Amino acid sequence: MLLTRSLARAPQMSKGAAQQADNSHTSSSNSDDPVASTTLAERLEVVCKRFLHDVCYWTNFDSGEPLEAADVKRAATGSMVFMLDAGAVAKRAKCSGLGPAEMTQQNKTDPTVLSRLYMAPDATIHADGLFGYLAPPTMTGQDAFFDYVERERAAYQPLLLEILLVAVNEDQDTAFALSIFHMKSVGPWLGSQATGRISEGVRIDELRFDSEAKIVEAWCNRQLFQEERDALLRDPQHHHAAGFDRSRLRRQVSEHEDGSHGPLAPHKMMQLASVWAELWNVATASGSLNPDVLDNLMEEDFALCDLLGLTGDDSEHLDHPFTAIRNREDAKRVLQELTDKYDVDESVVRIAARHGTNATFTHWRARLVLRTPASVAAREAAAADLFASRGPDPLVPARGQNQGAGGVGVGVIGSSSFNTEATELLLFSPCGKLQCVYQFRKPLGSDRRAVLAAPPPATAAEEAEEDEEAAAATAAAEPGGEGMARAAAAATS
C-alpha cells in the first residue's frame, strides 16, 4: 500500500478524526470542497470528480462552464486556478500552501504553480479502459492523454456529465466513479463525419493515487458512442449494451442497513464481492462444484449486465457458449458449465464500497486453463503429495515467459489457457444479497473474431493470447468451447 496518509496538503485532524479516517476503508463524504475535506477519502473523491469534469470532459467542476484545450492542460497539470474568482483562489492557495496574492501572481507566470495537482507527470492512462479499441491500451505521461482527449473533444461535444457515485478505498489508494454522460457528435471520428446524434451512456472510472494524491494510473471505462458502435461492431443491430437502471442504485440506505452490523455495511458488501469472485476459482483437485451455493449469495432475479454489448441480444442465438445471465438459475448453469471445462484462477485486483449505498466496485483478473489429461494429472499430483517439492503451477507463468495483458502470464499449459479481466459495479438488495452486476469486460479473442470489426494492432502478448484461446476453443469438447469466463456472461437490461 502506498503511504497516502502522509499527504502534505492534508489539514491537521483531531486525534479522534484521524483514528476514524485510519479505520475507514470506504468513502462516505459528499463534500466537493478540497479545503473542507478533512479525511483522505474525501480528498481523493474531490480529485476524482475534478479530474473527470475538468480533464476528461472539459467542463469546469466549479462553474459548469466549458473549458478550452489550453485550460484543460493547465488544469490537469495543476497550473490553473479555475475561473480565478476570489473563492477559487483562496481554496487553491490553501491547498498548495501559498497565500492568495502569491498564488494569483504565480499562476500568471509559473505554469506549475500547483505542482501538478491532478496527474503525476508519468501517469499511466488507459483512455478507453479495458476495451482497447479506441486508444492505445496504455498511455504514459500527460501529453499522450491530452492529445487523445483533445481529438475526442473535437469530435464530441459534452452535454452532460453526472457523477452518481464515488467510492474510495484508502488502503488501496483507489477511487471508483460511476457517471452518466451525454455527448453530441460534432466532428469526424473513426473515419466518419459528424452525425449530430447524441449518445447517452454510463462510465466507470478507476483511479489509483500516489502519496501526494496525484493520479498515477487510470482506467476510463465507458460505453460506446453511436458512431463507434456502427464502426466497431460487426452486427450492431444485435449487440446492444445494457442500459443502466438508476432504480437499482440506492444512494441513501437506512441506518440499520449500513451500520456496522447491517447487511449493507461496506465491509460486508466487499466481503461478499470477494466471495463472488472466489466462487469462480475452481481447480481439478478442489472437487466438484455445487452451484446451489449461489442461493445464499444472490437474489432469484439476479442479472449480470454487459455494458459494452459484446454478448448478443437474442437469447436463442447468442455469440458465446456461456450465455447472458438474466437470473440465478442462469448463473448456476454458467458456473457449472464453465468450471466443468476449466481450471479458473480469479483474483480481485482492487475493490471499494460506498458507505450509505448498496454499491461496491471491483476490478478483477482471471486465468483459465482448459482441463486436459496433463493439467488434471499435475493438479492431482500436487494435491496428493503435500510434502513434495512443488513444480510450476499450471496457472502461474514461469520466469521469463510471455506476460499477457494486465500482467497475467501465459501458463505452462501452452495453448490451453487464456486471460480475462473486468471492472464491475455490484449492487446489493436490502437483505445484502447480490441484485445485479454491471460489467466492463476486456474483449477476448472470440470477441475480436466474431463480434468486433477492424481490430486495433495487437501486441505480441495479445496475439499469443488470442492464439491460445483459439486453440482452447478447438480443444474443448463442446461447440464454441472457448470457455468465456463469467465475465463473458452478460445480460442486456
C-alpha positions, 0 to 999 in steps of 0.5 A: 500500500502506498503511504497516502496518509502522509499527504502534505496538503492534508489539514491537521485532524483531531486525534479522534478524526484521524483514528476514524479516517485510519479505520475507514476503508470506504468513502462516505463524504459528499463534500466537493470542497478540497479545503473542507475535506478533512479525511483522505477519502474525501480528498481523493473523491474531490480529485476524482470528480475534478479530474473527470469534469475538468480533464476528461470532459472539459467542463469546469467542476466549479462553474459548469462552464466549458473549458478550452484545450489550453485550460484543460492542460493547465488544469490537469497539470495543476497550473490553473486556478479555475475561473480565478474568482476570489473563492477559487483562489483562496481554496487553491492557495490553501491547498498548495500552501501559498497565500492568495496574492502569491498564488494569483501572481504565480499562476500568471507566470509559473505554469506549475504553480500547483505542482501538478495537482491532478496527474503525476507527470508519468501517469499511466492512462488507459483512455478507453479502459479495458476495451482497447479499441479506441486508444492505445491500451496504455498511455504514459505521461500527460501529453499522450492523454491530452492529445487523445482527449483533445481529438475526442473533444473535437469530435464530441461535444459534452452535454452532460456529465453526472457523477452518481457515485464515488467510492474510495478505498484508502488502503488501496489508494483507489477511487471508483466513479460511476457517471452518466454522460451525454455527448453530441457528435460534432466532428469526424471520428473513426473515419466518419463525419459528424452525425449530430446524434447524441449518445447517452451512456454510463462510465466507470472510472478507476483511479489509483493515487500516489502519496501526494494524491496525484493520479498515477494510473487510470482506467476510463471505462465507458460505453460506446458512442453511436458512431463507434458502435456502427464502426466497431461492431460487426452486427450492431443491430444485435449487440446492444449494451445494457442500459443502466437502471438508476432504480437499482442504485440506492444512494441513501440506505437506512441506518440499520442497513449500513451500520456496522452490523447491517447487511449493507455495511461496506465491509460486508458488501466487499466481503461478499464481492470477494466471495463472488469472485472466489466462487469462480476459482475452481481447480481439478483437485478442489472437487466438484462444484455445487452451484446451489451455493449461489442461493445464499449469495444472490437474489432469484432475479439476479442479472449480470449486465454487459455494458459494452454489448459484446454478448448478443441480444437474442437469447436463442442465438447468442455469440458465446457458449456461456450465455447472458445471465438474466437470473440465478438459475442462469448463473448456476448453469454458467458456473457449472458449465464453465468450471466443468471445462476449466481450471479458473484462477480469479483474483480481485485486483482492487475493490471499494464500497460506498458507505450509505449505498448498496454499491461496491466496485471491483476490478478483477483478473482471471486465468483459465486453463482448459482441463486436459489429461496433463493439467488434471494429472499435475493438479492431482499430483500436487494435491496428493503429495503435500510434502513434495517439492512443488513444480510450476503451477499450471496457472502461474507463468514461469520466469521469463515467459510471455506476460499477457495483458494486465500482467497475467502470464501465459501458463505452462499449459501452452495453448490451453489457457487464456486471460480475462479481466473486468471492472464491475459495479455490484449492487446489493438488495436490502437483505445484502444479497447480490441484485445485479452486476454491471460489467466492463469486460476486456474483449477476448479473442472470440470477441475480436473474431466474431463480434468486433470489426477492424481490430486495433494492432495487437501486441505480441502478448495479445496475439499469443493470447488470442492464439491460445484461446483459439486453440482452447476453443478447438480443444474443448469438447463442446461447440464454441468451447472457448470457455468465456469466463463469467465475465463473458456472461452478460445480460442486456437490461 
